[in-house]
C-alpha cells in the first residue's frame, strides 16, 4: 500500500487527492493543511467579504469528504522535508513517511517594510481569516475611507468591494497604469475611467513612504510626492510569493518557486509539485501557474502521475476570462507579448469601453486581449490551438484586429 502525502489543501492539493483516490482505492493519503480552514474557494472571498455568502458556502468540499474518501487531514504546517529519509515533519514535530509527495503550498501575499505597516487597519488580501478580519474591521471601525495599494487583479477587486460598500476609495500603484500585466495603456484606461467616473481616485506612478496613525490606529498613507491620503483602512496587494520557506535546506530545486519538469516532478525522486508554488521548466524557460483552473488541472495530473503511469502536463493554450470592475475581459495565448522583431500587435477601440488587441508572430496569431468585446478571444484561441497560418496578402493588408479575425479560416470546433 502506497503512502501519499500532500502538503497544501488548496485546489491543486485537493484535486490531486481526488485523482489519487480514484486511481488507488487502497492507498493511504495524508494532507497537511496549514490553514485553520479546510479547502475553500479563494475566488469567492470577495463575496464573503461583502456578506453575500457565508463561511459555510465558501467550502469547496462537503463536510464528510475527507472521511468518505479515507483521507487524513493534518492541521499542521510543515517544518521540513527530509528528502533522503522520505519524511515530512510538521511544526508539531509529527513525522509522516511518504512513498510519493506533492508540494502544493500555493503563494502568499507580502508587504514591504514601510514605517507604520503594523498599525491597526493595514491588511493584506488572502485567506478566510484575513477576509473575516477585514469584514469585521469595516463594521467595527465604521470605515469611511480606504486606500488600496496595488492595481493588479486582487487590488482592483478589493477597490470594487469598497466602492460597492460606499467607502471612499483610492487606488495607488507604482506602475504607470493599473492592471499592467494584462493590458496596455489603452486597455487599462478603460478600467481607470470607469473607476474615476464612480468617484474612485486612481494614482499611478506613486509609491508609499509610510503609514501614519494615532494611538496605533491608521489615519492615512503618505506618498513619495508628499501627499498624505486619509484612510481608515488599507489593503496591501502588491504581489505574492510561492510559499517555499520550509524547503530552503531540503535539496529541492527552487527558482521563483518549486522547479518541476513536464511531468511535474522535482529534482528529487518521488516528489512532485503543482499549483501556484510550482514553476514548470519548458524548453529552458520557467512557466508559472497563472490561474485557479490551471492549478486544478495541474493537481489532477500530479495525482495521476503519483498513483500510476506518468504523463506530461502541458497547458495547450493559455486562456482566462473574468471581470475588472464594470468590464469583462478575456486574455489568450501570449496576451502581453513584447512587440518587436517578428512580433507585432494590432489594436483598436471598438466602442467607448470596448477594446481588442491581437498579437502576430510571422504568419501566426499568438495571443490577444479583449475588453467588453470578448467573443473574438475564442477565434484567437482556436487559431492558436489549430496552429493556423494566415494568408500572407491578408497579413500585409491588415491594419486592425478585425482584419486579422477575418483572415482566420472558419474552425467549426475546438480540439480537445
Buried (B, 14 or more C-beta within 10 A) or exposed (E): EBBBBBBBBBBBBBBBBBBBBBBBEEBBBBBBBBBEBBBBBBEBBBBBBBEEBEEEEBBBBEEEBBEEBEBEBBBBBBBBBBBEEBBBBBEEEBEBBBBBBBBBBBBBBEBEEBEBBEBEBBBBBBBBEBBBEBBEBBEEBEBEBBBBBBBBBBBBBBBBBBBEBEBBBBBBBBBEBBBBEBBBEBBBBBBBEBBEEEEBBBBBEBEBBBBBBEEEEBBBBBBEEEEBBBBBBBBBBBBBBBBBEBBEEBBBBBEEBBBBBBBBBBBBEBBBBBBBBBBBBEEEEBBBBBBBEBBBBBBBBBBBBBBEEBEEBEBEBBBBBBEBBBBEBBBBBBBBBEEEEEBBBBBBBBEEBBBBBBBBBEBBBBBBBBBBBBEBBBBBBBBBBBEBEBEEEBBEEBEBBBBBBEBBEEBEEEEE
